[in-house]
Amino acid sequence: MDQGINVSTFKTAMRVNRIRISPSVAAASVARQLKAQGRDIVDLTVGEPDFDTPDHVKAEAVAAIGRGETKYTAVNGTPALRAAIRADVQRRLHLEYQDDEVCIGGGAKQIIFLTLMGSLDAGDEVIIPAPYWVSYPDMVMANDGTPVIVPCGEEQSFKLTPESLEQAITAHTRWVIINSPSNPTGAAYTEAEFKALALVLAKHPQVWLLCDEIYDQVWFGQTPCPSIVTVAPELKDRTLIVNGMSKSFAMTGWRIGFGLGPVDVIKAINKLQSQISSCPSSISQAATVAALTGDQPFISETGVEYRKRRDYAVKRLNAVNGIQCSLPDGAFYLFPNCAGVIGKSTPEGKTINNDLDFVLYLLEQAGVATIHGAAYGLSPYFRLSFATSMDIIKEACDRIERACDALVGGL
């Protein structure tokens, strides 16, 4: 090779350098790699329903292809899908939105990212209660904002209090992100808790709410999961509700999410999407119309199964030495406290110093893949998903119990 030729090197932008690869995606990738190597791994990392998409939804996608609905749609999706979303929200949440107050994108994650991209400038702050979904802080930083992390411990049921919200708000606060039910804890706000937060926000009209309600139908309560806009309608003109099809309808790969909120926010999202992806998948949109307008026994049937899995896993984990696990209100995650194993030693003599050490121990010694709590902003915890079969959950609990029994010493 001619030594006189300079080899070009790629320079990564600062917005990329200041964020991480999603820890949940990374953990799932490690589990897949170990399985490919022949390791016996029980994978509890993935927040994806193990159920198949309902048959009538799949059938409508095939029919849409047959009708030739394989072209670009409007940036904002088809009129039929926007109407179906509005009708669904009116039926479930008793909220009225106009056609230009709805946006549709390639998953709820894209809607959240575009919202932050379209509204944040350098120095703008976004309040994020911890534990949080792993992507929130990185999405904020990728879009020049500053995440303001507010710890919300188990003693407050992993939820933001009015006092901590008030203390976190500054003149630079643009958004508060509320995820209810939550990933990773499954905790959901009550109507009373939402009303208390609304009283604080009433004093700060410059602060907007981004409500991630993607798990609102994976729900174990006797009455529907509350939405802050229903409880405090005075906040509607500065709130964006984000939801999608991935969790409730087992449509993760279909990549359809949507947002409902004030026209100016929707316009910003649509403008960005016009330059990024042009529009959501036409076929997925047709399938989503069928999901939202057809019969929905799938949601209640899978809810019964999720409850069985939740109850079994919580009971088993609470019987394990060093582990304590609260009962989630919704979603399909557990966020057990592993403080009782910190300071103990593995059979090989390695000390468990934190939740990452414990998660690695479970992976290496027990073949159970989970995610450490620090990835979600709160230690010492770990997250596991029960969106998998009861047989896998039972095997995972057996392995975790044996692994914890093998630990020695400690405080």
BELKAJO-V82539 format. One record per residue. RES is the residue in one letter. SS is DSSP state (H for helix, E for strand, C for the rest). D_CENTER is the distance of its C-alpha to the mean C-alpha in Angstrom with 2 decimals. Layout:
BEGIN
RES/SS/D_CENTER
RES/SS/D_CENTER
END
This chain:
BEGIN
M/C/49.66
D/C/51.23
Q/C/50.47
G/C/50.99
I/C/47.87
N/C/44.82
V/C/41.57
S/C/38.78
T/C/35.54
F/C/32.16
K/C/30.94
T/C/27.19
A/C/26.18
M/H/25.23
R/H/21.89
V/H/21.03
N/H/22.75
R/C/20.88
I/C/17.39
R/C/16.22
I/C/15.12
S/C/11.51
P/H/12.36
S/H/10.28
V/H/12.06
A/H/15.19
A/H/15.21
A/H/14.91
S/H/17.66
V/H/19.85
A/H/19.65
R/H/20.71
Q/H/23.47
L/H/24.83
K/H/24.97
A/H/26.82
Q/C/29.24
G/C/30.05
R/C/28.23
D/C/27.30
I/C/23.57
V/E/21.39
D/E/17.87
L/C/15.10
T/C/12.61
V/C/10.95
G/C/8.04
E/C/10.37
P/C/12.82
D/C/16.28
F/C/17.96
D/C/19.56
T/C/19.09
P/C/21.72
D/H/25.17
H/H/26.05
V/H/23.06
K/H/24.16
A/H/27.71
E/H/27.06
A/H/25.65
V/H/28.89
A/H/30.93
A/H/29.45
I/H/30.49
G/H/33.88
R/C/34.25
G/C/33.67
E/C/30.44
T/C/29.54
K/C/30.15
Y/C/28.31
T/C/27.13
A/C/26.96
V/C/24.39
N/C/22.85
G/C/22.98
T/C/25.63
P/H/27.20
A/H/26.67
L/H/22.88
R/H/22.79
A/H/25.13
A/H/23.11
I/H/19.95
R/H/22.22
A/H/23.92
D/H/20.85
V/H/19.61
Q/H/23.21
R/H/23.59
R/H/20.54
L/H/20.18
H/C/23.77
L/C/22.83
E/C/25.00
Y/C/23.95
Q/C/26.40
D/H/26.04
D/H/25.72
E/H/22.83
V/E/20.48
C/E/18.94
I/E/17.54
G/E/15.97
G/C/14.84
G/C/11.29
A/H/8.99
K/H/8.32
Q/H/12.11
I/H/12.60
I/H/10.82
F/H/12.81
L/H/15.93
T/H/15.76
L/H/15.95
M/H/18.48
G/C/20.52
S/C/20.79
L/C/20.93
D/C/24.16
A/C/25.15
G/C/25.19
D/C/22.72
E/E/20.40
V/E/16.84
I/E/16.21
I/E/13.00
P/E/13.15
A/E/12.80
P/C/11.25
Y/C/8.29
W/C/5.17
V/C/7.83
S/H/8.14
Y/H/9.05
P/H/12.51
D/H/13.41
M/H/12.79
V/H/15.02
M/H/17.56
A/H/17.75
N/C/18.87
D/C/21.44
G/C/19.80
T/E/19.80
P/E/16.80
V/E/18.20
I/E/16.49
V/E/17.45
P/E/17.53
C/C/16.81
G/C/18.42
E/H/18.77
E/H/21.97
Q/H/20.15
S/C/17.62
F/C/14.88
K/C/15.19
L/C/16.73
T/C/20.43
P/H/22.75
E/H/24.79
S/H/22.13
L/H/20.89
E/H/24.55
Q/H/25.21
A/H/22.39
I/C/23.44
T/C/25.98
A/C/27.85
H/C/25.38
T/E/22.21
R/E/20.75
W/E/17.31
V/E/15.47
I/E/11.69
I/E/10.88
N/E/7.64
S/C/9.49
P/C/9.08
S/C/6.99
N/C/4.85
P/C/7.41
T/C/10.24
G/C/10.02
A/C/12.18
A/C/12.94
Y/C/15.54
T/C/18.91
E/H/21.07
A/H/23.28
E/H/20.62
F/H/19.48
K/H/23.18
A/H/23.78
L/H/21.13
A/H/22.64
L/H/26.03
V/H/25.01
L/H/23.51
A/C/26.76
K/C/28.59
H/C/26.56
P/C/26.65
Q/C/25.60
V/C/22.05
W/E/19.47
L/E/16.29
L/E/13.02
C/E/11.34
D/E/7.82
E/C/8.80
I/C/7.01
Y/C/7.80
D/C/11.12
Q/C/13.30
V/C/12.19
W/E/14.35
F/C/17.25
G/C/19.20
Q/C/22.58
T/C/21.90
P/C/19.04
C/C/15.96
P/C/17.17
S/C/16.17
I/H/17.61
V/H/19.48
T/H/21.22
V/H/22.17
A/C/23.19
P/H/24.27
E/H/25.95
L/H/22.65
K/H/22.09
D/H/23.95
R/H/21.58
T/E/18.16
L/E/15.79
I/E/13.68
V/E/10.92
N/E/10.22
G/E/10.93
M/C/12.47
S/C/10.33
K/C/9.40
S/C/12.39
F/C/14.91
A/C/14.07
M/C/14.34
T/H/11.97
G/H/15.07
W/H/16.37
R/C/14.03
I/C/14.36
G/E/12.33
F/E/14.19
G/E/14.86
L/E/17.56
G/C/19.49
P/C/22.77
V/H/24.76
D/H/24.87
V/H/21.13
I/H/21.09
K/H/24.14
A/H/22.67
I/H/19.66
N/H/22.20
K/H/24.59
L/H/22.21
Q/H/21.10
S/H/24.84
Q/H/25.29
I/H/22.28
S/C/21.90
S/C/24.48
C/C/22.57
P/C/20.03
S/C/21.54
S/H/24.36
I/H/24.20
S/H/20.52
Q/H/21.32
A/H/24.23
A/H/22.29
T/H/19.72
V/H/22.76
A/H/23.98
A/H/20.78
L/H/20.69
T/H/24.47
G/C/25.47
D/C/25.59
Q/C/22.34
P/H/23.41
F/H/20.68
I/H/18.09
S/H/20.49
E/H/21.70
T/H/18.47
G/H/17.61
V/H/20.90
E/H/20.16
Y/H/16.77
R/H/18.76
K/H/21.47
R/H/19.27
R/H/17.61
D/H/21.09
Y/H/22.69
A/H/20.33
V/H/20.41
K/H/24.19
R/H/24.70
L/H/22.74
N/H/24.51
A/C/27.74
V/C/27.05
N/C/29.01
G/C/27.05
I/C/23.72
Q/E/22.54
C/C/19.54
S/C/18.58
L/C/17.86
P/C/14.39
D/C/14.66
G/E/12.00
A/C/9.09
F/C/10.48
Y/E/10.21
L/E/13.11
F/E/13.53
P/E/17.31
N/E/19.65
C/C/21.86
A/H/24.31
G/H/27.05
V/H/27.13
I/C/27.20
G/C/30.77
K/E/31.65
S/E/32.96
T/C/32.28
P/C/35.29
E/C/35.88
G/C/36.20
K/C/33.02
T/E/31.63
I/C/28.02
N/C/27.48
N/C/23.75
D/H/20.49
L/H/20.43
D/H/23.95
F/H/23.02
V/H/20.21
L/H/22.73
Y/H/25.35
L/H/23.44
L/H/22.89
E/H/26.47
Q/H/28.41
A/H/26.59
G/C/24.74
V/E/21.38
A/E/18.36
T/C/15.64
I/E/13.82
H/E/15.52
G/H/14.39
A/H/15.74
A/H/13.00
Y/H/10.77
G/C/13.85
L/C/15.64
S/C/18.36
P/C/19.89
Y/E/17.04
F/E/15.34
R/E/12.31
L/E/13.11
S/E/11.81
F/C/14.34
A/C/13.42
T/C/16.80
S/C/20.41
M/H/22.26
D/H/24.67
I/H/22.14
I/H/20.74
K/H/24.39
E/H/25.27
A/H/22.43
C/H/23.52
D/H/27.12
R/H/26.47
I/H/24.56
E/H/27.43
R/H/30.07
A/H/28.49
C/H/28.35
D/H/31.88
A/C/33.08
L/C/32.13
V/E/35.12
G/E/36.07
G/C/33.76
L/C/34.33
END
